[in-house]
Amino acid sequence: MSHLKFDMSSKITTLWLAGFFGFSNALPKYLLGHGTDSMLNYFLLGGVGGTLMVLAVMWIILAILGKWYLHITASNWALLLIGCFGILRAALL
């Protein structure tokens, strides 16, 4: 039986964390009683737009530092932290 392990340097992990990031954006809207259209927009905006923004910012910062090859790992950690803060924000509503 294989175990699910998240490799923070994997692009597949980036896809999972993009969904988590989108979910963390949509959850507060659900808790506040917004419609499903609003939740879907926030999920897609956070999941796609937010992830692309995080990837671009991390690539630029790490390129300046000469460590551009670490941009997937750094982006995955940033997405995880931002997503966790989004869930925490939703829990405090």
Summary of the structure (lengths in Angstrom):
residues: 93
radius of gyration: 14.5
end to end distance: 39.7
largest distance: 45.4
contacts: 266
relative contact order: 0.19
helix: 80%
strand: 0%
